Amino acid sequence: KNIILKFVMINSKKLPDKYIIKRNTLKVYEGTNTNFNDSGLKSGTTYNYTFEAWSKGKLLDTATHSATTSAILIQQIGINSSVQSDKKMLISWINQYIV
């Protein structure tokens, strides 16, 4: 699973020379790109991000955002049947979900 983050600086008098992104408290990105693909995440989990804009060693601004990865369910159905006495058929099935 992954979360794609895109960000821009609005109303900034100085242009940042680097950005730092933290997931929860772990630094996951440092650089000049304004797009970041956070991959290898767990399905159905909420992640909290902090964005920092830096210029010449000084913090210009911060922002926070939360995002949740989606769980993709794949349903597999196994059907069993057997003929019973009195012209009856017994049908049973098993639902399995792969996340």
ABEGO torsion letter per residue (X at the ends): XBBBBBBBBBGBABBBABBBBBBEABBABBEABABBBBBGBBBGBBBBBBBBBBBGGBBABBBBBBBBBBBBBBBBBBBBBBBBBGGBBBBBBBBBBBX
